[in-house]
């Protein structure tokens, strides 16, 4: 009888241990994500923080007509802190043309990171200039912004001509007046005529600013929207893709089968240089047939990856799962359903604000 009681007690202890292990999230088992910027909580009371507006008008220099430039959608913002104010530079679409809308980049500001006032007209847009060949009539899309040590801002953005997306760059002293510098790979003729987008320049986030830094004597930029690649620059304007020993553009990391990032990966905000390495927040798309069957077709979710701080091509660690996915009505339904697409990150008044596009239609924020 005593032996039976002993055996029963032992079995119950084993069952209890098994139960506790099963309750522990898989992503947390034997994993140390202390290097990652986590956790973020969606600001539900304020979201969405930016909406389209049918009342905003603008004289388009290409069409030579007054248009409602943000009538259709606003999404995918960059963010910076300037003079103790948060600025969003966001993608806005009208409803005109054969591509069902041309994109332009507008600006809005906030003194709490949650409630924004918009400038009446866009600050970067297709014009009758040397970049028109790349920007018309799809437009200027998906900005990401850093600054240099002298306070000049550099914006990478995607130009779309209706056939190809191309990664372009512009600079500004005040966020409102931008000088276009053309294709980031303009010195590489072969790359100018290829698809490229989504430039995330490696920075140090200091005193609310994202300041571009050199690694091994070069500025570094993660880019791409299938796999993610790397480029290097001496001046933040002229960039060259990093290639392997055969002269082919080197893949830094890519999608993973059976996971949420099974179909594509794409850089988010400017990458962050820390003591533990370079942290890149990235976007991903899922296809259930080859990825995460718990996520619907085309779900865009966000995750993080860590690179060696002295070697931006070397992956040190990568999260097993996402930290953000679409689960709000405005994230699930829109121009493109089931999308959280992160692009803007600032440290403001002691908090981290992560701004993202929702269903390619509105803008929301999550706070750490």
C-alpha positions as MATLAB code, in Angstrom:
seq = 'XXXXXXXXXXXXXXXXXXXXXXXXXXXXXXXXXXXXXXXXXXXXXXXXXXXXXXXXXXXXXXXXXXXXXXXXXXXXXXXXXXXXXXXXXXXXXXXXXXXXXXXXXXXXXXXXXXXXXXXXXXXXXXXXXXXXXXXXXXXXXXXXXXXXXXXXXXXXXXXXXXXXXXXXXXXXXXXXXXXXXXXXXXXXXXXXXXXXXXXXXXXXXXXXXXXXXXXXXXXXXXXXXXXXXXXXXXXXXXXXXXXXXXXXXXXXXXXXXXXXXXXXXXXXXXXXXXXXXXXXXXXXXXXXXXXXXXXXXXXXXXXXXXXXXXXXXXXXXXXXXXXXXXXXXXXXXXXXXXXXXXXXXXXXXXXXXXXXXXXXXXXXXXXX';
ca = [
       0.000    0.000    0.000;
       2.801    2.383    0.917;
       4.622    1.524   -2.329;
       1.476    2.266   -4.345;
       1.131    5.652   -2.641;
       4.764    6.411   -3.423;
       4.338    5.433   -7.073;
       1.141    7.458   -7.353;
       2.807   10.541   -5.834;
       5.727   10.198   -8.238;
       3.415    9.898  -11.241;
       1.470   12.984  -10.171;
       4.706   14.945   -9.874;
       5.727   13.903  -13.375;
       2.321   14.904  -14.731;
       2.590   18.299  -13.033;
       6.018   18.948  -14.536;
       4.780   17.931  -17.988;
       1.793   20.252  -17.626;
       3.941   23.217  -16.627;
       6.322   22.637  -19.543;
       3.402   22.423  -21.981;
       2.078   25.751  -20.709;
       5.337   27.535  -21.417;
       5.290   29.336  -24.817;
       7.409   27.531  -27.390;
       9.163   30.742  -28.405;
      10.401   31.160  -24.826;
      11.813   27.679  -24.265;
      15.603   27.824  -24.038;
      15.584   31.189  -25.823;
      17.111   34.458  -24.719;
      15.707   37.392  -26.654;
      17.147   40.027  -24.344;
      18.834   41.555  -27.401;
      15.469   42.281  -29.038;
      13.432   45.458  -28.619;
      10.387   43.982  -26.868;
       7.577   43.956  -25.887;
       5.380   46.370  -27.856;
       1.736   47.011  -26.997;
      -0.661   48.399  -29.578;
      -2.076   51.768  -28.526;
      -5.683   50.701  -28.950;
      -7.196   53.873  -27.486;
      -5.439   56.034  -30.084;
      -5.274   53.701  -33.106;
      -5.453   54.264  -35.967;
      -3.404   57.438  -35.446;
      -3.620   58.586  -39.089;
      -6.449   58.251  -41.616;
      -6.929   59.283  -45.261;
      -8.602   62.636  -45.906;
     -10.755   63.556  -48.891;
     -10.449   67.282  -48.134;
      -6.682   67.597  -48.691;
      -5.838   68.962  -52.146;
      -2.622   69.506  -54.063;
      -1.643   70.860  -57.466;
       0.075   67.898  -59.105;
       2.853   69.276  -61.335;
       2.772   66.246  -63.635;
      -0.995   66.176  -64.208;
      -1.199   69.974  -63.906;
      -4.412   69.506  -61.976;
      -5.648   69.886  -58.402;
      -6.091   66.431  -56.869;
      -7.143   64.867  -53.568;
      -3.697   63.499  -52.880;
      -4.525   61.446  -49.733;
      -8.084   60.505  -50.611;
      -7.637   56.736  -50.905;
      -5.170   55.464  -48.252;
      -2.364   56.513  -45.886;
       0.138   53.935  -44.648;
       3.769   52.796  -44.191;
       5.322   55.791  -42.359;
       8.844   56.764  -41.440;
       9.309   58.619  -38.150;
      11.826   61.004  -36.595;
      12.083   63.209  -33.517;
      12.956   66.857  -34.224;
      12.750   69.734  -31.736;
      10.956   67.528  -29.186;
       8.258   66.680  -31.741;
       7.508   63.385  -33.487;
       7.193   63.653  -37.254;
       5.664   60.997  -39.480;
       6.487   60.960  -43.180;
       3.799   58.760  -44.621;
       2.745   57.263  -47.915;
      -0.558   58.609  -49.250;
      -2.485   57.533  -52.349;
      -4.957   59.341  -54.536;
      -7.547   57.474  -56.629;
      -6.455   58.503  -60.103;
      -4.772   56.737  -62.991;
      -4.246   53.304  -64.413;
      -2.635   52.030  -61.186;
      -5.684   53.085  -59.123;
      -3.695   55.685  -57.293;
      -0.381   57.555  -57.309;
       1.617   57.609  -54.080;
       3.142   60.719  -52.530;
       4.827   61.312  -49.188;
       3.139   63.596  -46.678;
       4.182   64.818  -43.234;
       2.412   65.024  -39.868;
       3.555   65.976  -36.362;
       2.703   65.199  -32.754;
       3.797   66.251  -29.263;
       2.646   63.013  -27.607;
       3.393   60.412  -30.292;
      -0.291   59.498  -30.559;
      -2.272   62.462  -31.904;
      -1.093   63.988  -35.171;
      -1.661   67.111  -37.238;
      -1.066   66.849  -40.990;
       0.648   69.303  -43.290;
      -1.742   70.283  -46.077;
       0.360   69.149  -49.030;
       2.872   66.355  -49.730;
       6.585   67.019  -49.259;
       7.991   64.446  -51.717;
       6.162   63.519  -54.912;
       6.537   62.826  -58.646;
       7.507   66.002  -60.484;
       8.801   67.016  -63.880;
      12.356   66.252  -62.838;
      15.092   63.694  -63.463;
      13.394   61.129  -61.181;
      10.080   61.209  -63.043;
      11.186   58.291  -65.237;
      11.189   56.112  -62.095;
       8.343   57.708  -60.116;
       5.512   58.171  -62.606;
       2.826   57.251  -62.325;
       3.039   54.759  -59.477;
       4.647   57.365  -57.272;
       6.863   57.662  -54.192;
       6.336   54.988  -51.551;
       7.406   53.601  -48.163;
       9.964   56.062  -46.733;
      12.580   55.304  -44.092;
      14.607   58.155  -42.586;
      17.928   58.580  -40.787;
      20.151   61.586  -40.170;
      23.886   62.124  -40.247;
      26.022   63.650  -37.502;
      25.479   67.132  -38.977;
      21.692   66.921  -38.808;
      20.964   66.281  -42.497;
      18.125   63.807  -43.058;
      18.332   61.022  -45.629;
      15.193   59.334  -46.871;
      15.229   56.047  -48.742;
      12.003   55.514  -50.638;
      10.555   53.293  -53.325;
       9.751   54.731  -56.732;
       7.298   52.824  -58.919;
       6.941   53.446  -62.655;
       4.262   50.821  -63.223;
       6.753   48.134  -64.182;
       9.495   48.080  -61.545;
      10.033   49.279  -58.005;
      13.364   51.045  -57.532;
      15.089   52.236  -54.385;
      15.789   55.983  -54.457;
      17.209   58.464  -51.938;
      16.647   62.118  -51.033;
      18.060   64.501  -48.415;
      16.698   67.411  -46.392;
      17.652   69.854  -43.653;
      14.112   70.415  -42.368;
      11.945   67.390  -43.408;
       9.791   69.625  -45.645;
      12.130   70.452  -48.536;
      13.810   67.465  -50.146;
      16.587   67.146  -52.716;
      16.283   64.026  -54.826;
      19.523   62.146  -55.504;
      18.082   59.454  -57.740;
      18.659   55.711  -57.624;
      20.744   54.445  -54.687;
      22.597   52.163  -57.132;
      22.962   54.748  -59.900;
      26.663   53.907  -60.263;
      25.785   50.296  -61.090;
      23.974   50.347  -64.444;
      22.830   46.739  -64.199;
      21.150   47.311  -60.833;
      19.322   50.483  -61.914;
      17.186   48.412  -64.258;
      16.368   45.734  -61.676;
      13.688   45.582  -58.990;
      14.855   47.073  -55.647;
      13.170   48.608  -52.610;
      13.033   49.046  -48.807;
      16.281   50.579  -47.572;
      17.027   50.290  -43.815;
      20.255   52.144  -42.929;
      22.141   51.033  -39.805;
      21.986   53.688  -37.048;
      22.605   54.463  -33.437;
      19.436   55.614  -31.715;
      20.602   58.429  -29.436;
      18.650   61.222  -27.710;
      15.617   60.520  -29.838;
      17.596   60.559  -33.077;
      18.497   57.740  -35.480;
      22.024   58.691  -36.555;
      23.660   56.708  -39.343;
      26.923   55.034  -38.313;
      29.786   53.450  -40.203;
      30.825   49.851  -39.639;
      34.268   48.946  -40.914;
      34.527   52.398  -42.490;
      31.260   52.161  -44.462;
      27.619   53.035  -43.951;
      25.484   49.896  -44.248;
      21.944   49.392  -45.504;
      19.690   46.317  -45.481;
      17.352   46.232  -48.468;
      15.103   43.960  -50.553;
      11.615   42.505  -50.416;
      12.073   38.811  -51.151;
      15.314   37.952  -49.432;
      17.202   40.722  -47.625;
      20.512   41.987  -48.975;
      23.166   44.499  -47.860;
      24.654   47.611  -49.468;
      27.535   49.898  -48.491;
      28.212   53.616  -48.928;
      30.755   56.319  -48.126;
      28.292   59.227  -48.207;
      24.720   57.900  -47.640;
      23.848   58.790  -51.243;
      25.856   56.494  -53.503;
      25.388   52.836  -52.573;
      26.855   49.565  -53.821;
      25.325   46.114  -53.235;
      27.450   43.642  -51.273;
      28.322   40.661  -53.493;
      29.714   37.195  -52.861;
      32.980   35.774  -54.211;
      31.258   35.070  -57.538;
      30.071   38.635  -57.973;
      26.432   37.819  -57.199;
      24.460   39.981  -54.778;
      24.766   38.276  -51.421;
      21.638   37.111  -49.596;
      21.928   38.044  -45.913;
      18.813   36.142  -44.806;
      15.578   34.949  -46.313;
      12.196   33.305  -45.728;
      11.891   30.122  -43.662;
       9.656   27.133  -44.428;
       6.903   26.222  -41.951;
       7.091   29.657  -40.315;
       5.254   32.977  -40.377;
       7.963   34.416  -42.679;
       7.691   31.657  -45.281;
       7.068   33.781  -48.397;
       9.172   36.937  -48.130;
      11.115   39.150  -45.730;
      11.505   42.943  -45.941;
      13.323   45.476  -43.743;
      11.357   47.593  -41.280;
      12.677   50.780  -39.599;
      16.360   51.795  -39.728;
      18.414   48.995  -38.167;
      19.721   49.619  -34.639;
      23.366   49.233  -33.603;
      23.564   48.087  -29.960;
      26.196   46.594  -27.677;
      24.802   43.122  -28.413;
      24.741   43.586  -32.169;
      22.673   45.090  -34.972;
      18.943   44.652  -34.388;
      16.758   44.702  -37.468;
      12.985   44.733  -37.101;
      11.633   43.155  -40.267;
       8.358   42.478  -42.030;
       7.307   39.142  -43.470;
       4.546   37.517  -45.489;
       3.102   34.080  -44.870;
       1.760   31.472  -47.287;
       0.115   28.634  -45.281;
       0.919   25.932  -47.827;
       4.618   26.413  -47.103;
       4.515   28.365  -43.854;
       2.467   28.880  -40.697;
      -0.923   27.208  -41.144;
      -2.383   29.202  -38.238;
      -2.026   32.457  -40.229;
      -4.228   33.258  -43.204;
      -2.902   33.620  -46.728;
      -0.808   36.761  -47.196;
      -0.517   37.724  -43.516;
       2.168   40.343  -42.913;
       3.704   40.017  -39.435;
       6.778   41.588  -37.796;
       9.786   39.988  -36.138;
      13.425   40.761  -35.227;
      16.871   39.473  -36.146;
      20.341   40.126  -34.675;
      23.590   40.594  -36.616;
      27.194   40.785  -35.459;
      27.953   44.440  -34.666;
      31.280   44.215  -36.508;
      30.004   42.118  -39.415;
      26.531   43.127  -40.657;
      26.327   40.038  -42.887;
      26.614   37.584  -39.979;
      23.383   36.468  -38.301;
      23.771   35.912  -34.547;
      20.168   35.148  -33.610;
      16.651   35.351  -35.000;
      13.271   35.174  -33.335;
      11.361   31.949  -33.912;
       8.043   33.773  -34.160;
       6.517   37.193  -34.779;
       5.931   39.815  -32.093;
       3.148   41.565  -34.019;
       0.446   40.293  -36.346;
      -2.849   41.704  -37.669;
      -5.652   41.190  -35.137;
      -7.585   44.485  -35.203;
     -10.399   45.195  -37.694;
      -8.407   47.998  -39.394;
      -5.402   45.638  -39.723;
      -7.444   42.774  -41.128;
      -9.551   44.610  -43.717;
      -8.380   47.272  -46.171;
      -6.655   47.765  -49.513;
      -4.570   44.669  -48.705;
      -6.033   42.472  -45.980;
      -4.178   41.087  -42.939;
      -1.252   43.505  -42.876;
       0.866   45.018  -40.108;
       3.834   46.636  -41.884;
       6.339   48.348  -39.554;
       8.539   51.175  -40.833;
       8.885   53.973  -38.248;
      10.657   53.758  -34.871;
      11.482   56.558  -32.424;
      12.518   56.858  -28.801;
      10.398   59.705  -27.433;
       9.839   60.888  -23.870;
      11.247   57.676  -22.422;
       9.210   55.319  -24.614;
       9.661   53.495  -27.907;
       7.007   54.228  -30.539;
       6.734   51.790  -33.456;
       4.601   53.084  -36.333;
       3.126   50.768  -38.916;
       0.759   50.567  -41.863;
      -2.470   48.650  -41.367;
      -3.997   46.740  -44.297;
      -2.285   49.296  -46.606;
      -5.000   51.763  -45.586;
      -4.293   53.476  -42.241;
      -1.468   54.074  -39.749;
      -1.211   52.763  -36.171;
       1.354   52.709  -33.382;
       2.599   50.260  -30.752;
       4.479   51.426  -27.650;
       7.204   49.920  -25.481;
];
